[in-house]
C-alpha cells in the first residue's frame, strides 16, 4: 500500500463515465481525493473509499494541490475555471490545474493566462482512448502547458494513461486532440462509405472486412467501428453529440487559420443530420445509418 | 526444385512493377511462363530465366493453361479479353483466365459471360498491397468468379499473396477492391487534414503522430502515408492517377446503385485538382499538398 501522506491531494471535478474511472485509479494509487460533480450519486463509491465530497467545485479545489477537471462542454470548463468564485479564484498558491476535457485551444490559453496571473499553473490535457482506455488506465494524454508543470504532474497522469506526450505550450494539448479528431472524422467516413458500398454491391460484408482489414485500408476505426456497423451495434463508445462538439471546434480553429478541411466539413454535415434525426446519443459508428444501414 | 512438368503453364500478360514481380514468383515456383507486355524490355529477366516471349498476347494465351493479366486501364482489359483475336477467342479449352487489374465490376461480368460461352472460366482478382506486397508475395487478392475456378487456381494465387478471399461471383473481386479504395479515400483524407491542422496550429507534427498514431486515429494510412507526408516524400507507392481511376469507377458504381458517397466525392475532387496541377504521377500521400504542405 502506498503511503497516502506522500502523495499530493487531488481535487477531481466531473465524475462521468470517463472522470469516474480516472479518479478511481488515482484513489487506488493512494491519493486523497476531493470530489465534485453535477450528480453526487456518481461519486458514491469514491466517497465510500475515502473521497471527500464538496457541493461546490471551488471548495474542492481549495482543498487540493492538484485540480483535475473532466466535464462536458467548453462552456462548462469556462464557467468552472473563470467564474468569480471558480477554480482559479479558489485554488491554493502553487497548485496545478489540469483540464482533461476536450475543449477549445483558445479557452485553454485564456485559462493558462488567468492561472499564471495568480501564480498557478494550468495544463490542457485532453485524452483519447474512450471509456475502455479510462477503465484500463491506458489513455493517450495530449498535454499543453509549461514543461515545469508537466513534469510535476506527470506521475499523476501516468496513473491514468500510457501514451502521455507534451505537445507544446498552453492549448497545444487541445490542438493535438483536434488533429486526432480530424483524422478520425475522415477515417470513419471512409469506413462507413466503403462498407456501404460493399453492402450495396451485394457482397458479404464480413468477408470484405476480412479481406481489407489488414492491408492499406486497415485502421482502428475499420476494425472496431466497422465491425460494430456490420453487427448493427450502435451503442455509444463515443457519442455522436460529443464528436459533433469536437469537430465544430476543429473546423472553427482551422477556418480561423485559413485552412479549409472539406473532408471534415463532409463528416460534420453527415453527423449533424444524424443528430437532427434523433441519433445524437448513439455511437459514432451510427454514421453507417447515413448510408442506409 | 519443384518439377516444372507437374505445374500448369501460365501466360502472364502485363509486366509492369506489379506484374513483373508477381510473374517472378510464379517462375521461381517452377511454372513455365508465356510472356507478353507492351514493352519487351520489361520481360528481359523473365525471358533469361526461361520464359517464352510473345509479341501477341492472344498467342501467349493460346500456349497456356492459366492466363493472368495485370495491365493498366479497364479499356486495356476490355481490348485484351474481348477483341476478335483476344484472350477469350484464343485461350485453350478448359483454361482459366484471371484478370488481376483493378477494373470495373461490370466489365468483369461481361468477360466471365464471354468466357463461359466458350467453355472457359474467368476470374476477377484485383489485389492490394502495392509494389511491396507484390515483391514480398504478400498481396491481398480479392476474387470474383465460380468456386470451381477459384479452387483450381488457388495454389497459383498463393504464390503471389497471403490473404486470398473469394468474395462471390463474377465482379465480386472488383467490388471488394472498390470497397477497399473507398475506405482508403476517406482515411487518407482524414490523415492529410489532421496533419495539416496540426501543422497550421503550430504543433510539432512528428510529436503529434507519436501521440495519435496508436489510438482511435490509427491506421495504415496514418503510419505509412502520414509519415511520408511529414517527411515531404511524395514518391509513388501508389500513384494518384491510378487512385483517380479507381475512385472514378467506385463513384460510378455507387451512383448506379443510388448510393451517394460525399466523402469519396470530396477525396476525388481533391485528387483531380492535384492531377490537373501536374501531380498525377506522385504518390497518393501528395494529398498533403492540397492542404498547403
Interface residues (C-beta under 8 A of the other chain):
Chain A: X105 X128 X129 X130 X133 X140 X142 X163 X165 X167 X168 X172 X175 X176 X178 X179 X180 X181 X182 X183 X184 X185 X186 X187 X188 X189 X190 X191 X192 X193 X194 X195 X196 X197 X198 X200 X201 X202 X203 X204 X207 X208 X210 X211 X212 X214 X215 X216 X217 X218 X219 X220 X221 X222 X224 X238 X250 X253 X254 X257 X259 X261 X262 X263 X264 X266 X267 X269 X270 X291 X292
Chain B: X105 X128 X129 X130 X133 X140 X142 X163 X165 X167 X168 X172 X175 X176 X178 X179 X180 X181 X182 X183 X184 X185 X186 X187 X188 X189 X190 X191 X192 X193 X194 X195 X196 X197 X198 X200 X201 X202 X203 X204 X207 X208 X210 X211 X212 X214 X215 X216 X217 X218 X219 X220 X221 X222 X224 X238 X250 X253 X254 X257 X259 X261 X262 X263 X264 X266 X267 X269 X270 X291 X292
